[in-house]
Amino acid sequence: MTFFCFAAAFGCGSLMFSYWLGLLAGKNIQKTGDGNPGAFNLWNAAGYRLGLLGILLDFMKGYLPVLFLIHSTARENPYFVLLLFAPILGHAFSPFLKFRGGKSIAVTFGVWSAATGFEVSFVYAVILAILAILARLIAHGRPPSSEADGFMVVFGLLLTGGYLYLKEFPLLYFQLWGMNLALFLVLNRVKLFRLYKTFSDEWREKQI
C-alpha cells in the first residue's frame, strides 16, 4: 500500500503540464529561458495565459493527491511524510522528461496548501513577495537575475521553517520542510554557486 500510494503521488507530480502546454503553443520551454520545464518558464516563453494555466495545473497536481492522502487511511502510515513529498519529487525528477523535471515551486505550494489548509503556503508566498521587493530595490528597479530567483526560493523556504517553529507545528511538517528544502538546494545548486561566485569576485575586487 505504501509503494502504491507513493507511486501514485509521484506519478501525479511527474505530469509535466507546463512542458506539454508549451509544445502545444509551438514552444519547447526546455530550450528557452533557463531551460526549466515549469510553469514560470512557460509564462516567459508563451505568455501569461498559458503561464497561469500551467501554474494552476502544477499547483493542483500537488494539492489534489495530498488532499486525498490526508483524508485517507494513509495518514496512519509511518512513511506518510514521504507520501506527501512524492508529488514534489515527481515534478523534479519526471520520468516523462528522462528524470529532468522542473524546480517544483508551484507543486510545492500545492502540497503545503493541502497539508496545512493554505496556511504555510500563504506565509511562504508573502516571504517570497517581500524578498522580491527587496531584490528590486537592491537592483534599482531591475528584475532579479535567475540566480537571485534561485536564492530567494531557497532562502524563503528556510525562513518559512522559522514560522513552523514559532507556530509549534508537529514533527511531520518539519520533516516535510527539511526534505523540501534539501531538494530546493539540490535543484538550485548551480544558481546558488553562480551567485556566490559573483559576490565573491566583487568582494575581492573591492579588497584590491
C-alpha positions in Angstrom: 0.0 0.0 0.0 2.8 2.4 0.8 4.5 1.7 -2.5 1.2 2.1 -4.4 0.4 5.4 -2.7 3.9 6.8 -3.2 3.9 5.7 -6.9 0.5 7.3 -7.5 1.5 10.6 -5.8 4.9 10.6 -7.6 3.3 9.9 -10.9 0.8 12.7 -10.4 3.6 15.1 -9.7 5.6 13.9 -12.7 2.9 15.0 -15.2 4.7 17.9 -17.0 1.7 20.0 -17.9 3.6 23.2 -18.5 6.1 21.4 -20.8 3.2 19.9 -22.8 1.3 23.2 -23.0 4.4 24.8 -24.3 4.6 22.2 -27.1 1.0 22.8 -28.0 1.9 26.5 -28.4 4.9 25.6 -30.5 7.4 26.3 -27.7 9.9 23.9 -26.3 10.5 25.5 -23.0 13.4 23.3 -22.3 15.2 25.3 -25.0 14.1 28.7 -23.9 14.9 30.9 -20.9 16.7 28.9 -18.2 15.5 25.6 -19.7 13.2 24.9 -16.8 10.1 22.9 -17.9 7.9 24.5 -15.3 5.1 27.0 -15.3 7.1 30.1 -14.8 9.3 29.5 -17.8 6.1 28.7 -19.7 4.9 32.1 -18.7 8.0 33.8 -20.1 8.0 31.7 -23.3 4.3 31.6 -24.2 2.6 34.4 -22.4 0.7 34.9 -19.2 -2.4 33.0 -20.2 -0.7 29.7 -20.7 1.6 30.5 -17.8 -1.4 30.9 -15.4 -2.9 27.6 -16.7 0.5 25.9 -16.2 0.8 27.3 -12.6 -2.8 26.1 -11.8 -2.2 22.6 -13.2 1.2 22.3 -11.4 -0.4 23.5 -8.2 -3.3 21.1 -8.4 -1.0 18.0 -9.1 0.5 18.7 -5.7 -2.7 19.8 -4.0 -5.1 17.0 -5.0 -3.1 13.9 -4.2 -2.0 15.3 -0.8 -5.6 16.3 0.0 -6.7 12.7 -0.8 -3.9 11.3 1.3 -4.8 13.4 4.3 -8.4 12.3 4.3 -7.5 8.6 3.8 -6.1 5.8 6.0 -2.7 6.6 4.5 -2.4 9.3 7.2 -1.6 6.5 9.7 1.2 5.2 7.6 4.7 5.5 9.3 6.0 6.8 5.9 3.3 9.3 5.5 5.7 12.2 5.1 7.3 10.5 2.1 3.8 10.2 0.5 3.3 14.0 1.0 6.7 14.7 -0.5 6.2 12.4 -3.5 4.4 14.9 -5.9 7.2 17.4 -5.3 9.8 14.8 -6.1 7.9 13.6 -9.1 7.9 17.1 -10.7 11.7 17.5 -10.0 12.6 14.1 -11.5 9.8 13.4 -14.0 10.2 10.1 -16.0 8.3 11.9 -18.8 11.4 14.1 -19.3 14.1 11.5 -18.6 14.0 12.4 -14.9 14.9 16.0 -15.7 12.0 17.9 -14.3 11.3 21.4 -13.0 12.1 23.4 -9.9 9.0 22.2 -8.1 7.8 25.6 -6.9 4.2 25.5 -8.0 3.7 21.9 -6.9 5.3 22.8 -3.5 2.7 25.4 -3.0 0.0 22.8 -3.8 1.4 20.3 -1.4 1.7 22.8 1.5 -1.7 24.2 0.8 -3.4 20.8 1.1 -1.2 19.8 4.1 -1.8 23.0 6.1 -5.1 24.4 4.8 -3.2 27.1 2.8 -1.5 28.5 6.0 2.1 27.7 5.3 1.9 28.2 1.6 0.5 31.7 2.2 3.3 32.5 4.6 5.9 31.3 2.0 4.2 33.4 -0.7 4.4 36.5 1.5 8.0 35.9 2.3 8.8 35.5 -1.4 7.0 38.7 -2.2 9.0 40.6 0.4 12.2 39.1 -0.9 11.3 40.0 -4.5 10.6 43.6 -3.5 13.9 43.9 -1.6 15.7 42.4 -4.6 14.3 45.0 -6.9 15.2 47.8 -4.5 18.8 46.5 -4.3 18.9 46.2 -8.1 17.5 49.7 -8.5 14.2 48.5 -10.1 15.7 45.9 -12.4 14.1 42.4 -12.2 16.2 40.0 -10.2 18.5 37.6 -12.1 17.8 33.9 -12.4 20.5 33.3 -9.8 18.8 35.7 -7.4 15.4 34.0 -8.0 17.0 30.6 -7.1 18.4 32.2 -3.9 15.0 33.6 -2.9 13.2 30.3 -3.4 15.7 28.6 -1.1 16.1 31.3 1.5 12.3 31.9 1.5 11.6 28.3 2.4 14.4 28.4 5.0 12.6 31.4 6.6 9.3 29.5 6.4 10.8 26.9 8.7 11.0 29.7 11.3 7.3 30.1 11.1 6.8 26.4 11.6 8.9 26.6 14.7 7.1 29.7 16.1 3.7 28.1 15.5 4.9 24.8 17.0 3.9 22.6 14.1 4.1 18.8 14.6 7.3 17.0 13.7 5.7 15.7 10.4 5.8 19.2 8.9 9.4 19.8 9.9 10.3 16.5 8.2 8.4 17.6 5.0 10.0 21.0 5.2 13.5 19.5 5.6 13.1 17.3 2.5 11.6 20.2 0.6 14.5 22.5 1.5 17.1 19.8 0.7 15.5 19.3 -2.7 15.5 23.0 -3.4 19.1 23.2 -2.6 19.9 20.4 -5.0 17.8 21.9 -7.8 19.2 25.4 -7.4 22.8 24.5 -6.6 24.2 25.9 -9.9 22.4 29.2 -9.4 23.5 29.4 -5.8 27.1 28.7 -6.8 27.0 31.4 -9.5 25.6 33.9 -7.1 28.2 33.1 -4.6 30.9 33.4 -7.2 29.6 36.8 -8.3 29.6 38.2 -4.8 32.9 36.6 -4.0 34.6 38.1 -7.1 33.1 41.6 -6.4 34.3 41.4 -2.8 37.8 40.5 -3.9 37.9 43.4 -6.4 36.9 45.8 -3.7 39.7 44.5 -1.5 42.2 45.1 -4.2 
